[in-house]
Amino acid sequence: MLVAPSILSSDFGNLERDVKAICEAGCDLVHIDVMDGHFVPNMTIGPVVVDAVAKASSKPLDIHLMVEDNNFFVDMFASLNPEYISFHIESETHANRLAQKIKDLNIKPAVVLNPHTPIESVEYLLEYIDMVLLMSVNPGFGGQKFIPNVIEKASRLKELILKRNPNCLIEIDGGVSDKNITQLKNAGVDIAVAGSYVFKHPDGLKVAIDSLKV
């Protein structure tokens, strides 16, 4: 299991320190939540702050767009050369076109599904993307409780992926901890996003990250 700590749960007053700390603690990606205050009821950070994160990070960036105008934000963040840019299927009319645009920028495209969104909505996109991010909480805020039926959703998605694009990864975001990580691994999840579990773990970042590498 690869681990992508979400900086949404970091100390923004000490962001450089926290980004360097999770990289030194052994994370695989740095997960960045970009919210526009329209698609979700919260606002986070723009390219100036993400540029600072990129400079502090020794690991690839995983940018998760929770926005209405995906094209605008892809253009805004492309120059930072993230590993992934993921966009919500619920907010994109021309998902195939946007995935190709991201790929043409030498970035791996990923599609995000909210907890209620059926996996069939991405069935015919799988061969054009590198990852599907399953939300296991409703997007917008950190620290929410894990929605258990997303485990079954991940298993069914894995079956579709094996048929259409075995190289496509599954990422999960929301309420991930050592209590559910083994179930997620068994369901076919490849990357675990964890925010409050990592940054607020009583035994520190490394213990938290190591506990998710099952």
C-alpha positions, 0 to 999 in steps of 0.5 A: 500500500502506498501512502499519500498524507493529505496536507489538509490536516497539516499545520498551515502555519508550519506547512514547509516543516510538515511537508518535509516531515511526512516525506522523511517519515516515508510517505509515497505521495503528498496529497493536496486538496484544492477546493473552490468553495462552489463544488464543495462548501470549503476553500483551501489553497491555490498555486502559490501555496502548492508551489511552496509545497512542491519546493518543500516536498521530496515526493511527487504531488497528488493534486485532488481538484474539488472544483467546478471549472476543472479546465481552469484549475488544470491549467493553473497547476500543470506547471508544478508537474504533479504526478497526478491531477484528479478531477470529480466525474460529477463536475465534468461534462467532457471527462474523456477530453479532460483526461487526455488534456492532462495526459498531454501535459505529461501528468497522470489523469485520475477521476474521483467518485463521491461516495454515492456515485456508481463505479459504472460512471467511469467504466468507459474511462478506465483505459484512458486514466491512470487512477480512480480515487474513491471518496470514503467520506463526503468531500470538503472537510477532513476528519470525517468518519469512514463510509464502510460500503466503499470497501465493496465499491472498491472490490467491484471497481477492481473487477472492472479495472482488471477487465479494461485497464489493469494498470489503473490504480485505486486510491481511497480518501477519507477516514482511512486508518489502521482499523480499515487498511487491511480490508482496503488492501484486500479490496484492491486499493493501491494508495491510501490517503490519510490526513488527520490519522497521520498528522494527529497520530499520538506516536508520530508521523512515521508510526502512522505511515508505517501502519498503513503500509500493509 
